[in-house]
């Protein structure tokens, strides 16, 4: 069974940076994709970044140019580097995964589909 455990959330002032980490375990092979979702006050759940084991990376328009997704396969860990944070980035951030390596980018681009695995979430608070 796949398990995802996030860490690295916290509080920061506007303009600051945070790095989230997601430790993954339980994948049966190397064919999968991972990404990040977030829920922010007053908005629907949003897919914000996706990557796969082939190195594909995609971002939502709301974070493109400020956030960067990366993966350390040796450590089975996914990262989300968040720079130039604003109060609008405040919310709960979730690590997600799917066994279909193309699924994460599909969901991010189309807004359709569900992720198979979710972490417990980590809170990010950005003050003005």
C-alpha positions as CSV (number, residue, x, y, z in Angstrom):
1,X,0.0,0.0,0.0
2,X,1.2,3.5,-0.9
3,X,1.8,5.9,1.9
4,X,2.6,9.6,1.5
5,X,3.8,11.7,4.5
6,X,4.2,15.5,4.1
7,X,6.4,17.8,6.2
8,X,7.7,21.3,6.0
9,X,4.6,23.5,6.4
10,X,4.6,26.4,8.6
11,X,4.2,30.2,8.8
12,X,6.1,32.8,6.8
13,X,5.7,36.4,5.9
14,X,4.7,37.5,2.5
15,X,7.6,37.3,0.0
16,X,9.2,34.5,2.0
17,X,9.9,30.8,1.1
18,X,9.0,27.4,2.3
19,X,9.9,23.9,1.1
20,X,7.5,21.0,1.5
21,X,8.6,17.4,1.5
22,X,6.7,14.2,0.9
23,X,8.1,10.9,1.8
24,X,6.6,8.1,-0.3
25,X,6.6,4.4,0.3
26,X,4.8,1.3,-1.1
27,X,5.1,1.8,-4.9
28,X,5.5,-1.6,-6.5
29,X,7.5,-0.2,-9.5
30,X,8.9,3.0,-10.9
31,X,5.9,3.8,-13.1
32,X,3.9,6.4,-11.2
33,X,3.4,10.2,-11.0
34,X,3.3,12.5,-8.0
35,X,2.1,16.0,-7.4
36,X,0.8,18.6,-5.0
37,X,-2.7,19.9,-4.4
38,X,-3.9,22.6,-2.1
39,X,-7.1,23.9,-0.6
40,X,-7.2,27.6,0.2
41,X,-10.0,29.5,1.9
42,X,-12.9,30.3,-0.4
43,X,-11.5,28.3,-3.3
44,X,-11.9,24.9,-4.7
45,X,-9.3,22.2,-4.3
46,X,-6.5,22.9,-6.8
47,X,-3.9,20.8,-8.4
48,X,-0.8,23.0,-8.5
49,X,2.2,20.9,-9.6
50,X,2.9,17.5,-11.1
51,X,5.8,15.4,-12.0
52,X,6.6,11.8,-13.0
53,X,9.6,9.5,-12.9
54,X,10.5,10.6,-16.5
55,X,11.1,14.1,-15.3
56,X,8.0,15.8,-16.6
57,X,7.0,18.9,-14.6
58,X,3.9,21.0,-14.9
59,X,2.4,23.8,-12.8
60,X,-0.9,25.6,-12.5
61,X,-0.9,29.2,-13.6
62,X,-1.4,30.3,-10.0
63,X,2.1,29.1,-9.0
64,X,4.1,29.0,-12.2
65,X,7.3,30.9,-11.9
66,X,7.2,30.8,-8.1
67,X,6.9,27.1,-7.1
68,X,9.2,24.3,-8.2
69,X,8.5,20.6,-7.9
70,X,11.4,18.1,-7.7
71,X,11.9,14.5,-6.8
72,X,14.8,12.6,-5.1
73,X,14.3,9.1,-6.3
74,X,17.1,7.8,-4.0
75,X,15.2,9.1,-1.0
76,X,11.7,8.4,-2.3
77,X,10.9,12.0,-1.6
78,X,9.0,14.7,-3.5
79,X,9.6,18.4,-2.8
80,X,7.8,21.6,-3.5
81,X,9.9,24.7,-3.2
82,X,7.7,27.7,-2.7
83,X,9.1,31.2,-3.3
84,X,7.6,34.6,-3.3
85,X,4.7,33.5,-1.2
86,X,1.7,35.7,-0.8
87,X,-1.3,35.5,1.7
88,X,-3.3,33.9,-1.2
89,X,-1.1,30.9,-0.9
90,X,-2.3,30.2,2.6
91,X,-4.0,26.8,2.9
92,X,-3.5,23.1,3.3
93,X,-1.1,21.4,0.9
94,X,-1.4,17.7,0.0
95,X,1.0,15.3,-1.6
96,X,-0.7,13.1,-4.2
97,X,0.2,10.1,-6.4
98,X,-1.2,7.8,-9.0
99,X,0.0,4.5,-10.5
100,X,-0.6,5.8,-14.1
101,X,2.5,8.0,-14.8
102,X,0.4,10.2,-17.2
103,X,-2.5,10.8,-14.8
104,X,-1.1,13.6,-12.6
105,X,-0.4,16.0,-15.5
106,X,-3.8,15.1,-17.1
107,X,-5.6,16.1,-13.9
108,X,-3.6,19.3,-13.6
109,X,-4.2,20.3,-17.2
110,X,-7.9,19.2,-17.6
111,X,-9.1,19.6,-14.0
112,X,-10.7,16.2,-14.4
113,X,-9.9,12.9,-12.6
114,X,-9.0,11.9,-9.1
115,X,-5.7,11.0,-7.5
116,X,-5.3,7.5,-6.1
117,X,-3.2,8.4,-3.0
118,X,-3.2,11.3,-0.7
119,X,-1.0,12.5,2.2
120,X,-2.5,13.8,5.4
121,X,-1.7,17.4,4.4
122,X,0.4,20.2,5.8
123,X,-0.6,23.7,6.6
124,X,1.0,26.8,5.1
125,X,0.2,30.2,6.4
126,X,1.5,33.4,4.8
127,X,1.0,36.7,6.6
128,X,1.0,40.1,5.1
